[in-house]
Amino acid sequence: MTEIDFAFSAPDRLRTACQIATRRHQAGHRLVVYCRDTGRLNAFDQMLWALDDISFIPHVRVNDPLAADTPIVLTASDAPTPHHDWLLNLDDAWPPIYTRFQRVIEVVTNDPADREAARARWRFYQECGHNIVRHDVSRHQMP
């Protein structure tokens, strides 16, 4: 069954997501980043390019010919993905593709609207019987 990780108290959702993607990549994991909001997904894509001047985080869109060989794949759709290890959800709702993955990461800021959307996702995962792990980003706990 899919395990769910919630990273709470993130100062910035996209920057924290980039840091998590970097950690997963450095650990040798494959990651799919999901968000139906293409503006948010584009911003995340741009942030990955500019996160660190001396490192490169390899990533492509799901429809790129190199997607199967690239450790981080970005998608805004429910289409099949080449990896099924980790899913980083940047959408405000639970991702309909989440059951394909071993682990799901949810990043939550202190913004009231973001926290409310996260509570709804938490309840959904809990009602489905998933194991949920809570991480406090403000205490440097990252999934």
BELKA-V995290 format. One record per residue. RES is the residue in one letter. OMEGA is omega in whole degrees, -180 to 180 (999 if undefined). Layout:
<<RES OMEGA> <RES OMEGA>>
This chain:
<<M -180> <T 174> <E -176> <I 176> <D 174> <F 176> <A -176> <F 175> <S 176> <A 179> <P 180> <D -173> <R -176> <L 179> <R 178> <T 177> <A 177> <C 179> <Q 178> <I 178> <A 178> <T 179> <R 179> <R 179> <H 180> <Q 178> <A 178> <G 180> <H 173> <R -172> <L 171> <V 179> <V -175> <Y 172> <C 178> <R 179> <D -175> <T 175> <G 179> <R 179> <L 177> <N 179> <A 177> <F 178> <D 180> <Q -179> <M 177> <L 179> <W -172> <A -174> <L -176> <D -177> <D -174> <I 179> <S 179> <F 177> <I -176> <P -180> <H 178> <V 174> <R -176> <V -178> <N 178> <D 179> <P -180> <L -175> <A -178> <A -178> <D -176> <T -174> <P 180> <I -177> <V -180> <L 179> <T 176> <A -175> <S 178> <D -178> <A 178> <P 178> <T -178> <P -177> <H -179> <H 180> <D -176> <W 174> <L 175> <L -177> <N 175> <L 179> <D 179> <D 178> <A 176> <W -177> <P -178> <P -179> <I -169> <Y -177> <T 177> <R -169> <F 176> <Q -178> <R 175> <V 177> <I 176> <E 179> <V -175> <V 176> <T 177> <N 177> <D -177> <P 180> <A 179> <D 179> <R 179> <E 177> <A 179> <A 178> <R 178> <A 178> <R 178> <W -180> <R 179> <F -179> <Y -180> <Q 179> <E 178> <C 176> <G -179> <H 172> <N -178> <I 178> <V -179> <R 177> <H 178> <D -177> <V 180> <S 176> <R 177> <H 174> <Q -179> <M 176> <P 999>>
